[in-house]
Amino acid sequence: MYRLIIGNKNYSSWSLRPWLLMQHLGIPFREERLALDTPDFQRQVSTYSGAGRVPVLVNDDQVIWDSLAICETLAEQFPNAWPKDPVARSHARAIVAEMHAGFGALRSELPMNCRAVERVVVLEPSVEADIRRIETIWRECLERYQGPWLFGAFSIADAFYAPVVLRFRGYRLPLAARTRDYMATQFESPHLQAWIAAGAAEAEVIPHEEVGD
Ligand SMILES: N[C@@H](CCC(=O)N[C@@H](CS)C(=O)NCC(=O)O)C(=O)O
């Protein structure tokens, strides 16, 4: 049985990615939550991974850290984690890589926070540029593959952009109707709803992750 080591559901955007993928694909796993930003976190996480970060997937004696490495590893056993068509699959890999390596302004200025809804923030141009780029990525996918998920059926791409959907919900942002349609698709998922409810119910508050009025 897989074990997925995750951080606080309220804040850990990287943990949400493999957790949501495993839920959507029906992969059985046990989850273990480590509280971020606490004195014990580094000690606890270092028993699994020298990288010192969550998520981590443990499968018998195999330990995989990093959300992308975890999703790629799962895709070897569950090929429907990626789109079936090779051209769509390359496209999905490209937008996942872009998410994994980029959007630093969005990440730092608009933290994922399950408790945040339409908080008021002043947007830096760099954040606006990240938002526009993500809207373009989503629009192109939804037009080309006809939705409701980015590549028709749920894939790793949707798992990677789910935390962005939560960031977009958390703050008052000017967003296109098409963007909101895709967000609605994500929010209709009982798995994402379960994560949000669990995150919102957590007691910890990490002050530097609390942004907006
Ligand atoms: N590239 C890594 C990043 C993981 C990451 O930054 N995780 C955060 C939590 S969301 C973390 O463990 N932070 C703890 C720390 O930096 O002390 C991944 O994709 O898994």
PDBQT file of the ligand as one rigid body, heavy atoms in Angstrom, charges set to zero:
ROOT
HETATM    1  N1  LIG A 301       9.554  20.734  -5.881  1.00  0.00    +0.000 N 
HETATM    2  C1  LIG A 301       8.961  20.155  -4.689  1.00  0.00    +0.000 C 
HETATM    3  C2  LIG A 301       8.585  21.281  -3.732  1.00  0.00    +0.000 C 
HETATM    4  C3  LIG A 301       7.986  20.811  -2.458  1.00  0.00    +0.000 C 
HETATM    5  C4  LIG A 301       7.800  21.912  -1.431  1.00  0.00    +0.000 C 
HETATM    6  O1  LIG A 301       8.337  23.015  -1.550  1.00  0.00    +0.000 OA
HETATM    7  N2  LIG A 301       7.041  21.592  -0.364  1.00  0.00    +0.000 N 
HETATM    8  C5  LIG A 301       6.826  22.505   0.736  1.00  0.00    +0.000 C 
HETATM    9  C6  LIG A 301       5.410  22.378   1.275  1.00  0.00    +0.000 C 
HETATM   10  S1  LIG A 301       4.153  22.825   0.144  1.00  0.00    +0.000 SA
HETATM   11  C7  LIG A 301       7.698  22.097   1.896  1.00  0.00    +0.000 C 
HETATM   12  O2  LIG A 301       7.886  20.926   2.138  1.00  0.00    +0.000 OA
HETATM   13  N3  LIG A 301       8.166  23.078   2.650  1.00  0.00    +0.000 N 
HETATM   14  C8  LIG A 301       8.848  22.808   3.852  1.00  0.00    +0.000 C 
HETATM   15  C9  LIG A 301      10.097  23.586   4.018  1.00  0.00    +0.000 C 
HETATM   16  O3  LIG A 301      10.558  24.177   3.029  1.00  0.00    +0.000 OA
HETATM   17  O4  LIG A 301      10.603  23.588   5.144  1.00  0.00    +0.000 OA
HETATM   18  C10 LIG A 301       7.766  19.291  -5.082  1.00  0.00    +0.000 C 
HETATM   19  O5  LIG A 301       7.294  19.420  -6.218  1.00  0.00    +0.000 OA
HETATM   20  O6  LIG A 301       7.334  18.418  -4.321  1.00  0.00    +0.000 OA
ENDROOT
TORSDOF 0
